[in-house]
Amino acid sequence: MIEAKSKFLIKFSLKNNLKELRNILGITGCVSALAIALSYAGIFQALELSVLDRWFRLRPSEPKDQRIVVVTISESDLNHLRQWPISDEVLSKVITNISQQKPRVIGLDIYRDLPVKPGTPKLDEVFGSTPNLIGVEKAIDDIVKPSPILEEKGQVALADLVLDSDNTVRRGLLSIQVDNDQVKLGLATRLALMYLAAEDIALQTVGNTVRRSLGKALFVPFSGNDGGYIRADSGGFQVLLNFRGTETSFQQISVVDVLNGKIPEDLMRDRLVLIGSTAQSLNDLFATPYSGDLNRSKYLPGVYVHANLASQILGAALDGRTLIKVINEPLEWLWVVAWTGVASAISFLVLSSDAFDKHNLSLAKLTVICVIVPGVTLLSSGYLLFLSGWWLPVITPLFSLVCSTVAASNYHQQAQKKLAFIDGLTQIPNRRFFDQFLAQHWSESKRKKQSLSIILCDVDHFKKYNDTYGHQAGDVCLQQVAKSISQNVRSQDLAARYGGEEFVVVLPNATPEIAMMIAQRICNHLRGLQIPHSSSQASEYVSLSCGVASTNNNLVSSPEYLIANADHALYLAKEQGRDRFILAD
């Protein structure tokens, strides 16, 4: 007996666990699909990019890049020079003074397509005699030509920057391919490759792929759906910018100090030198992750954006400094599904635990608990992965995490309601639900002047069935009877357990004729199942006695009176030999 009971409990526990697992998987699948669909529609892109910006601002500061020196043209420099653009004479002297320190490469982030007198012949001479000087042009959108002399010598690179839809720089342009299949390098790329050439490090193609190796680094081109991006422009060879920082991350000196020869000894020797404007009035400023809520006072001058990209290339190639890596889309989907599943499992575990009932904790509080703990864990994981060089979406899984928790909570509420209104043995509505259903439809039938009928059913000689076959077999019998009744009523009808071996059917908008037809169908179907009942005096199989009553008779003045009529008809059915149905007169 004890062994049989243990087996039954184990089977019941496994059944419940499998049901809960199905619920978890169902919620996980539906919520994940919704989150991924919304993500692919671009709903979360702005938030994902905002989180990426926050990661950069939270990340510990890195030391200055000693390989790069930025020559700045600030507002005070303009006031001193009293001219913009600075004259060819001044620029030629600046480049000459820099060259005397023997830098590896000089990048001039100033457009010089037109002469600025005086001193144009002198500048032309400097351009022609400085082989490690690289000028700039703008080749995308509003085109700006380079210096003719530098263009003739092939000492030109692109000054173009990649802006996101919110006009923030988060990607670097390494190169583009123009109409004649010519490849043009970005300024930072050209300067970094020239710098690395002195270290015998050159760019290499990896097999037949678009990836490129450079020293210790492997550069993979940006794809439009990388990280939190959705269908972003991925033209040219772009990479995610792993910023070193702002102006304070690089050695710098003012153009006036360079002009006056006030350059610290060996400041620029073997360095990569960039010359560019930092003056607010010149408006060569760009929003970056460090700009916060697009705070213009924290915008970064373009020359420092180029410095960051050059530093990224040099650091990756020489030091193995990490590049920002992403995972492919299927793995991103799996990342979302995993967090959704975790949230669903935690929610079901907490909501179904004894603590929930014992301490009477509100569902709202438990929902907050279920969201906060995995949510903080998700965000912390995203940040730690970012510190390791990986950028994974966090807003999409956070959305699915919240939704799965809410869905699990709603399911739990529905399950609790079901427990309150569903009979545990037969899994059909119980007496409590029947009372509410009958009261509701009684009012409707009176308002709409429609008939309302009920069928009261009793299993014939059920006590003898239990005595003959045992109580467990009796339970199975009641389950079969309940299923048979439920299958043979209309969609708008209610079949419920009335008590013990009695069942009741409520038939809204049903005349006595319809009620009789349904009662006959129920009796015939159960009889057709041929469930043996050897001790029954009514039939050799399990059978029903049914009493039918309807409000078609104006004397029926209340739900209680309707039930009493059905009960009286049931009594008559039993008196006349059972296994039959009788309509109340």
VEXLUM-672463 format. One line per 4 residues: number of its first residue (from 1); their letters; for each residue x, y, z of C-alpha. Coordinates in steps of 0.02 Angstrom, whole numbers, padded with zeros to 5 digits. Layout:
! residues N
NUM) A) X:Y:Z | ...
***
This chain:
! residues 585
1) MIEA) 00000:00000:00000 | 00139:00123:00050 | 00241:00076:-00105 | 00091:00107:-00218
5) KSKF) 00061:00275:-00135 | 00245:00323:-00158 | 00237:00278:-00343 | 00079:00382:-00361
9) LIKF) 00163:00534:-00278 | 00317:00517:-00387 | 00211:00505:-00543 | 00108:00656:-00487
13) SLKN) 00266:00757:-00451 | 00343:00715:-00620 | 00181:00761:-00707 | 00177:00930:-00619
17) NLKE) 00362:00962:-00655 | 00338:00922:-00840 | 00187:01036:-00846 | 00286:01178:-00765
21) LRNI) 00430:01148:-00885 | 00310:01160:-01032 | 00244:01324:-00963 | 00420:01394:-00942
25) LGIT) 00469:01342:-01118 | 00307:01411:-01189 | 00330:01582:-01107 | 00515:01584:-01152
29) GCVS) 00480:01547:-01334 | 00339:01673:-01355 | 00423:01816:-01261 | 00591:01786:-01346
33) ALAI) 00510:01789:-01517 | 00423:01953:-01474 | 00583:02033:-01407 | 00686:01979:-01557
37) ALSY) 00553:02042:-01677 | 00546:02212:-01591 | 00735:02220:-01589 | 00745:02181:-01774
41) AGIF) 00619:02321:-01804 | 00745:02440:-01726 | 00642:02478:-01570 | 00787:02453:-01450
45) QALE) 00933:02522:-01554 | 00939:02694:-01473 | 00936:02617:-01299 | 01069:02488:-01342
49) LSVL) 01183:02626:-01407 | 01147:02730:-01253 | 01200:02584:-01142 | 01359:02564:-01245
53) DRWF) 01398:02748:-01215 | 01370:02721:-01029 | 01492:02575:-01030 | 01626:02688:-01103
57) RLRP) 01597:02820:-00971 | 01600:02693:-00830 | 01756:02604:-00892 | 01915:02642:-00793
61) SEPK) 02029:02769:-00877 | 02174:02702:-00979 | 02349:02779:-00976 | 02396:02906:-01109
65) DQRI) 02452:02838:-01275 | 02635:02892:-01278 | 02648:02851:-01464 | 02533:02994:-01517
69) VVVT) 02553:03183:-01501 | 02414:03303:-01548 | 02458:03480:-01603 | 02302:03582:-01561
73) ISES) 02237:03743:-01635 | 02133:03812:-01492 | 02032:03969:-01471 | 02178:04056:-01386
77) DLNH) 02291:04005:-01531 | 02171:04086:-01654 | 02170:04244:-01549 | 02359:04244:-01553
81) LRQW) 02372:04210:-01741 | 02222:04322:-01780 | 02184:04223:-01938 | 02087:04070:-01996
85) PISD) 02128:03973:-02097 | 02307:03996:-02036 | 02419:04060:-02173 | 02528:03948:-02281
89) EVLS) 02678:04032:-02205 | 02629:03989:-02027 | 02580:03811:-02074 | 02744:03781:-02166
93) KVIT) 02841:03838:-02012 | 02738:03726:-01898 | 02769:03573:-02007 | 02954:03616:-02021
97) NISQ) 02974:03631:-01832 | 02883:03465:-01807 | 02991:03379:-01938 | 03147:03434:-01847
101) QKPR) 03096:03319:-01703 | 03095:03172:-01827 | 02921:03100:-01800 | 02878:02940:-01892
105) VIGL) 02725:03015:-01975 | 02629:03180:-01975 | 02442:03193:-02006 | 02374:03362:-02059
109) DIYR) 02189:03362:-02013 | 02162:03529:-02099 | 02093:03547:-02275 | 02219:03632:-02389
113) DLPV) 02139:03627:-02561 | 02157:03816:-02583 | 02309:03929:-02549 | 02305:04046:-02399
117) KPGT) 02429:04184:-02430 | 02561:04232:-02384 | 02691:04093:-02394 | 02609:03978:-02523
121) PKLD) 02773:03938:-02616 | 02856:03896:-02451 | 02714:03779:-02401 | 02719:03696:-02572
125) EVFG) 02904:03665:-02544 | 02872:03591:-02372 | 02735:03479:-02442 | 02851:03419:-02578
129) STPN) 02998:03383:-02461 | 02907:03298:-02317 | 02876:03116:-02368 | 02799:03068:-02199
133) LIGV) 02666:03204:-02207 | 02487:03151:-02245 | 02353:03278:-02293 | 02165:03252:-02298
137) EKAI) 02020:03257:-02416 | 01833:03229:-02394 | 01765:03099:-02515 | 01591:03066:-02445
141) DDIV) 01442:03184:-02465 | 01513:03362:-02476 | 01677:03328:-02565 | 01832:03430:-02519
145) KPSP) 01985:03408:-02629 | 02158:03379:-02553 | 02314:03482:-02580 | 02363:03458:-02764
149) ILEE) 02545:03429:-02716 | 02506:03299:-02584 | 02382:03216:-02701 | 02514:03204:-02837
153) KGQV) 02634:03123:-02714 | 02501:03002:-02652 | 02509:03074:-02475 | 02322:03095:-02446
157) ALAD) 02196:03008:-02333 | 02012:03027:-02290 | 01954:03144:-02153 | 01775:03074:-02161
161) LVLD) 01696:03012:-02000 | 01549:02893:-01980 | 01399:02965:-01888 | 01256:02865:-01815
165) SDNT) 01076:02921:-01832 | 01095:03026:-01673 | 01251:03110:-01749 | 01367:03019:-01629
169) VRRG) 01532:02942:-01680 | 01544:02761:-01624 | 01625:02684:-01778 | 01788:02716:-01869
173) LLSI) 01810:02714:-02057 | 01969:02621:-02103 | 01947:02629:-02291 | 01826:02644:-02436
177) QVDN) 01826:02582:-02614 | 01787:02716:-02744 | 01711:02698:-02916 | 01871:02649:-03006
181) DQVK) 01903:02508:-02879 | 02035:02616:-02797 | 02048:02595:-02608 | 02064:02753:-02505
185) LGLA) 02122:02743:-02325 | 02055:02844:-02180 | 02177:02966:-02099 | 02200:02861:-01941
189) TRLA) 02226:02703:-02044 | 02356:02783:-02159 | 02454:02858:-02014 | 02448:02696:-01912
193) LMYL) 02507:02589:-02058 | 02652:02707:-02093 | 02697:02704:-01908 | 02691:02514:-01904
197) AAED) 02794:02497:-02063 | 02946:02548:-01960 | 02909:02396:-01850 | 02899:02283:-02004
201) IALQ) 02714:02259:-01975 | 02601:02263:-02127 | 02418:02231:-02161 | 02381:02052:-02216
205) TVGN) 02227:01973:-02295 | 02159:01823:-02198 | 02125:01687:-02325 | 01985:01730:-02445
209) TVRR) 01889:01830:-02314 | 01865:02015:-02290 | 01956:02007:-02124 | 02128:02085:-02106
213) SLGK) 02270:02043:-01987 | 02392:02175:-01925 | 02524:02122:-01801 | 02433:02051:-01650
217) ALFV) 02263:02112:-01711 | 02127:02039:-01820 | 02010:02169:-01895 | 01835:02111:-01941
221) PFSG) 01729:02236:-02039 | 01574:02305:-01957 | 01409:02227:-02010 | 01246:02323:-02009
225) NDGG) 01170:02218:-01868 | 01322:02206:-01754 | 01289:02229:-01569 | 01140:02341:-01542
229) YIRA) 01138:02408:-01720 | 00997:02366:-01840 | 01026:02386:-02026 | 01157:02522:-02002
233) DSGG) 01258:02582:-02152 | 01409:02466:-02161 | 01487:02539:-02318 | 01676:02533:-02332
237) FQVL) 01783:02446:-02202 | 01718:02505:-02034 | 01758:02449:-01858 | 01678:02487:-01691
241) LNFR) 01780:02623:-01608 | 01860:02567:-01446 | 01894:02741:-01381 | 02046:02767:-01271
245) GTET) 01966:02924:-01203 | 01952:03111:-01231 | 02085:03248:-01248 | 02170:03196:-01086
249) SFQQ) 02213:03025:-01159 | 02345:03097:-01276 | 02500:03204:-01267 | 02463:03376:-01336
253) ISVV) 02547:03541:-01374 | 02477:03704:-01443 | 02517:03760:-01620 | 02585:03925:-01551
257) DVLN) 02712:03833:-01444 | 02764:03731:-01596 | 02774:03890:-01700 | 02885:03971:-01570
261) GKIP) 02996:03817:-01553 | 02939:03781:-01374 | 02932:03593:-01402 | 02995:03481:-01260
265) EDLM) 03147:03382:-01313 | 03104:03219:-01402 | 02916:03248:-01376 | 02882:03199:-01556
269) RDRL) 03029:03086:-01597 | 02967:02923:-01673 | 02789:02977:-01634 | 02630:02989:-01735
273) VLIG) 02588:03174:-01741 | 02416:03244:-01782 | 02382:03427:-01817 | 02203:03487:-01801
277) STAQ) 02079:03614:-01736 | 02005:03607:-01561 | 01930:03783:-01560 | 01744:03789:-01521
281) SLND) 01715:03927:-01650 | 01778:03816:-01793 | 01642:03687:-01755 | 01749:03534:-01795
285) LFAT) 01668:03447:-01647 | 01579:03280:-01635 | 01470:03190:-01509 | 01550:03031:-01441
289) PYSG) 01504:02909:-01303 | 01589:03029:-01182 | 01468:03169:-01227 | 01336:03102:-01109
293) DLNR) 01164:03165:-01158 | 01240:03247:-01313 | 01313:03385:-01203 | 01393:03502:-01330
297) SKYL) 01523:03563:-01205 | 01588:03383:-01202 | 01596:03360:-01390 | 01763:03293:-01453
301) PGVY) 01864:03384:-01587 | 01883:03283:-01747 | 02072:03273:-01729 | 02048:03177:-01566
305) VHAN) 01926:03057:-01649 | 02064:03018:-01776 | 02187:03003:-01632 | 02074:02876:-01546
309) LASQ) 02059:02770:-01702 | 02247:02778:-01736 | 02278:02730:-01554 | 02156:02585:-01571
313) ILGA) 02248:02518:-01725 | 02421:02538:-01647 | 02370:02468:-01479 | 02288:02316:-01557
317) ALDG) 02432:02281:-01676 | 02576:02309:-01554 | 02504:02273:-01381 | 02358:02160:-01418
321) RTLI) 02239:02290:-01346 | 02066:02220:-01367 | 01952:02271:-01509 | 01766:02278:-01478
325) KVIN) 01697:02110:-01533 | 01518:02054:-01563 | 01431:01887:-01584 | 01331:01837:-01738
329) EPLE) 01142:01854:-01745 | 01097:01672:-01702 | 01204:01684:-01546 | 01124:01851:-01503
333) WLWV) 00954:01766:-01515 | 01016:01626:-01403 | 01078:01759:-01280 | 00903:01834:-01274
337) VAWT) 00819:01663:-01258 | 00936:01613:-01117 | 00896:01766:-01011 | 00711:01747:-01048
341) GVAS) 00717:01566:-00991 | 00812:01612:-00833 | 00683:01745:-00788 | 00538:01627:-00825
345) AISF) 00615:01488:-00720 | 00651:01604:-00573 | 00475:01675:-00580 | 00393:01503:-00582
349) LVLS) 00509:01442:-00444 | 00471:01590:-00330 | 00286:01598:-00366 | 00262:01412:-00337
353) SDAF) 00370:01404:-00180 | 00300:01379:-00006 | 00371:01547:00048 | 00253:01636:-00070
357) DKHN) 00099:01564:00016 | 00173:01559:00191 | 00223:01742:00203 | 00077:01803:00096
361) LSLA) 00193:01911:-00009 | 00106:02016:-00139 | 00124:01969:-00320 | 00186:02146:-00358
365) KLTV) 00329:02131:-00234 | 00377:01961:-00299 | 00375:02026:-00477 | 00494:02166:-00427
369) ICVI) 00608:02039:-00343 | 00605:01927:-00496 | 00649:02073:-00610 | 00780:02162:-00505
373) VPGV) 00894:02015:-00466 | 00911:01943:-00642 | 00905:02120:-00716 | 01053:02180:-00613
377) TLLS) 01143:02018:-00654 | 01111:02045:-00840 | 01174:02224:-00838 | 01326:02177:-00734
381) SGYL) 01365:02034:-00854 | 01349:02153:-01002 | 01470:02276:-00922 | 01597:02142:-00874
385) LFLS) 01590:02072:-01050 | 01619:02248:-01117 | 01773:02265:-01008 | 01833:02104:-01089
389) GWWL) 01805:02175:-01262 | 01633:02103:-01302 | 01478:02205:-01340 | 01317:02107:-01318
393) PVIT) 01142:02182:-01319 | 01067:02205:-01146 | 00908:02305:-01178 | 00827:02169:-01285
397) PLFS) 00856:02029:-01156 | 00807:02151:-01017 | 00642:02183:-01105 | 00612:01996:-01128
401) LVCS) 00662:01966:-00947 | 00531:02090:-00885 | 00398:02024:-01004 | 00431:01842:-00957
405) TVAA) 00417:01886:-00773 | 00252:01975:-00802 | 00190:01830:-00910 | 00238:01704:-00776
409) SNYH) 00151:01809:-00644 | -00006:01820:-00749 | -00001:01634:-00780 | 00016:01604:-00593
413) QQAQ) -00135:01716:-00560 | -00237:01623:-00689 | -00181:01458:-00615 | -00236:01515:-00442
417) KKLA) -00405:01566:-00512 | -00416:01398:-00598 | -00380:01310:-00435 | -00520:01409:-00353
421) FIDG) -00649:01368:-00487 | -00593:01199:-00558 | -00632:01034:-00478 | -00467:00950:-00437
425) LTQI) -00520:00773:-00481 | -00622:00795:-00640 | -00539:00956:-00702 | -00705:01036:-00746
429) PNRR) -00783:01188:-00658 | -00835:01161:-00478 | -00993:01204:-00381 | -00929:01379:-00340
433) FFDQ) -00904:01422:-00523 | -01072:01345:-00567 | -01161:01458:-00443 | -01082:01614:-00518
437) FLAQ) -01113:01557:-00697 | -01296:01517:-00663 | -01325:01684:-00574 | -01247:01780:-00719
441) HWSE) -01346:01691:-00854 | -01506:01697:-00754 | -01496:01887:-00759 | -01454:01886:-00945
445) SKRK) -01597:01768:-00987 | -01720:01881:-00896 | -01652:02038:-00980 | -01651:01961:-01154
449) KQSL) -01810:01860:-01122 | -01724:01697:-01170 | -01745:01521:-01103 | -01619:01451:-00979
453) SIIL) -01610:01264:-00947 | -01508:01151:-00834 | -01475:00964:-00828 | -01439:00882:-00660
457) CDVD) -01348:00715:-00682 | -01314:00576:-00558 | -01206:00421:-00586 | -01317:00270:-00557
461) HFKK) -01272:00162:-00406 | -01102:00245:-00387 | -01080:00188:-00206 | -01094:00008:-00265
465) YNDT) -00967:00047:-00402 | -00843:00105:-00269 | -00879:-00046:-00161 | -00851:-00163:-00310
469) YGHQ) -00702:-00084:-00398 | -00620:00024:-00263 | -00608:00212:-00237 | -00464:00239:-00359
473) AGDV) -00566:00157:-00497 | -00712:00265:-00440 | -00607:00421:-00463 | -00561:00366:-00639
477) CLQQ) -00744:00332:-00674 | -00794:00508:-00620 | -00659:00581:-00732 | -00727:00483:-00881
481) VAKS) -00905:00538:-00842 | -00851:00721:-00829 | -00759:00710:-00994 | -00907:00628:-01079
485) ISQN) -01027:00763:-01018 | -00907:00905:-01068 | -00887:00834:-01243 | -01073:00828:-01277
489) VRSQ) -01130:01002:-01233 | -01127:01159:-01340 | -00981:01283:-01336 | -01084:01411:-01237
493) DLAA) -01142:01282:-01108 | -01060:01245:-00941 | -01030:01069:-00874 | -00982:01068:-00690
497) RYGG) -00964:00949:-00544 | -01109:00979:-00427 | -01049:00869:-00285 | -00999:00688:-00256
501) EEFV) -01058:00589:-00407 | -01176:00728:-00465 | -01144:00841:-00614 | -01239:00989:-00683
505) VVLP) -01252:01068:-00855 | -01309:01249:-00880 | -01380:01285:-01053 | -01403:01471:-01092
509) NATP) -01535:01514:-01223 | -01594:01333:-01231 | -01776:01279:-01244 | -01836:01121:-01157
513) EIAM) -01825:01030:-01325 | -01641:01077:-01346 | -01605:01030:-01165 | -01687:00859:-01189
517) MIAQ) -01588:00829:-01347 | -01423:00868:-01258 | -01472:00760:-01108 | -01506:00615:-01226
521) RICN) -01340:00641:-01313 | -01248:00639:-01146 | -01332:00479:-01088 | -01305:00391:-01254
525) HLRG) -01122:00440:-01263 | -01082:00380:-01087 | -01177:00219:-01118 | -01075:00196:-01278
529) LQIP) -00913:00201:-01179 | -00966:00035:-01101 | -00880:00063:-00934 | -00918:-00099:-00840
533) HSSS) -01031:-00087:-00686 | -01075:-00264:-00635 | -01162:-00213:-00473 | -01280:-00086:-00554
537) QASE) -01464:-00128:-00556 | -01495:-00005:-00698 | -01370:-00064:-00830 | -01219:-00176:-00852
541) YVSL) -01122:-00016:-00892 | -01100:00149:-00801 | -01254:00255:-00836 | -01333:00421:-00788
545) SCGV) -01499:00477:-00722 | -01538:00656:-00776 | -01665:00786:-00724 | -01699:00928:-00847
549) ASTN) -01778:01094:-00803 | -01807:01255:-00899 | -01866:01434:-00869 | -01987:01412:-01015
553) NNLV) -02117:01390:-00879 | -02158:01563:-00809 | -02178:01487:-00636 | -01989:01468:-00622
557) SSPE) -01950:01626:-00523 | -01771:01602:-00463 | -01612:01501:-00497 | -01645:01402:-00338
561) YLIA) -01818:01356:-00402 | -01744:01302:-00569 | -01621:01187:-00478 | -01761:01120:-00370
565) NADH) -01861:01076:-00526 | -01712:00986:-00602 | -01682:00894:-00439 | -01863:00839:-00435
569) ALYL) -01851:00777:-00614 | -01692:00683:-00567 | -01786:00601:-00423 | -01920:00545:-00544
573) AKEQ) -01789:00474:-00664 | -01720:00370:-00521 | -01893:00315:-00468 | -01931:00256:-00645
577) GRDR) -01779:00140:-00650 | -01629:00256:-00683 | -01524:00262:-00842 | -01641:00393:-00916
581) FILA) -01682:00579:-00919 | -01844:00664:-00865 | -01904:00842:-00903 | -01978:00934:-00755
585) D) -02163:00968:-00777
***
